[in-house]
Amino acid sequence: MLVYLDNNATTRVDLSVVEAMLPYFTDQFGNASSAHAFGSTVAEGVRAARRQLQALLGAASDSEIVFTSGGTEADNTALLSALETAPEGRSEIITSAVEHPAILSVLEHLEATRAIVVHRIGVDRRGRLDRAAYAAALSKRTALVSIMWANNETGTLFPVAELAEMAHVAGALFHTDAVQAVGKVAIALKTTQIDMLSLSGHKLHGPKGVGALYVRKGTPFAPLVRGGPQERRRRGGTENVPGIIGLGAAAALALAGMEDMAGRLRALRDRLEARLLALAPDALVLGDGTWRLPNTCDIAFSHLEGEAILHNLDKAGIAASLGSACSSGSMEPSHVLKAMQVPPSALRGAIRFSLSRETTSADIDRVLAVMPDILAKLRATVPA
């Protein structure tokens, strides 16, 4: 029995999404920018996908959606656009210490190559943003605030609507990396002051290689990819039409029954956590107990190596992860867990189980069936 619980890394493309995409590889192959029937048919498909994404995001207009190659490009575009269009004297960016590498690595590069200042706001032991430090960092020098909606490792949710209001009072733009949140929690952008939002198709049962950047109407914008007139001249290049169609179909799928799905996943996650804590009373569930994605369980086992747990789970046919797939391969403990001041005894023992709409009760039963033997075997190798 194979069990896949690494859905924060990527999800399986839903069959209905595949079916929606297939015609755009064959019969409907025209260029959406072409002025003939082949092109206009495809262009209408792209417009339909844009409306589907608008509905999922609760945006005011489908014109606020810019299709990209994924979340990383959307993040890069938001950061660089805000700096390029910032009024004179605004050269500071505020972010959190637990952002995805698609944000943090760009900011490190900008610090090294441009005269900008980056404020990295810390979090507490539950992964919650230091609100006092955030308020103190805001000033008339702030060009942009970029704070994630949900953390990819712990699932902790950030109060982005309130943070955006605070940013606007200071005259700054607000961007959120919502790659992990879109499709899992309700979003109504037209009721917020969020200026830009990034998302990725493969996190919500859509295809890889496609994402989007929401740009609120009236927000100053400078494109990252320049070329032709595509995407209202906000991203040049021929559109990835099958991917865009797939993203639209995945958005429609996510919107249908989201509340019921969230409740089902939360119940499965809570049962998994409760049983794991019974097996290992010294383990720590990481992240906020209340304000957390319903599908994410990040649990740290004291005095054990997460890599060893993961290896044994893999041998049992169970896929989980140590944390962000974009940070895998590093021998250093997760920057997220270090920022949360996870005790040294548990810092290297964290395992992330992330569920999806495909996760079943039998999947959870399988994990709980193999974990006692895995933990017992590894504990036997730990010095007293």
Buried (B, 14 or more C-beta within 10 A) or exposed (E): EEBBBBBBBBBBBBEBBBEBBBBBEEEBEBBBBEEEEBBEBBBEBBBBBBBBBBBBBBBEEBEBBBBBBBBBBBBBBBBBBBBEBBEEEBBBBBBBBBBBBBBBBBBEEBEEEEEBBBBBBBBEBBBBBBEEBBEEBBEEBBBBBBBBBBBBBBBBBBBBBEBBBBBBEBBBBBBBBBBBBBBBBEBEBBEBBBBBBBBBBBBBBBBBBBBBBBBBEEBEBEBBBEEEEBBEEBBBEEBBBBBBBBBBBBBBBBBEEBEEBBEBBBEBBEBBBEBBBEBBEBBBBBBBEEBBBBBBBBBBBBBBBBEBBBEBBEEBEBBBBBBBBBBEEEEEBBBBBEBBEBEEBBBBBBBBBBBBBEBEEEBBBBBBEBBEEBBEEBEEEEEE
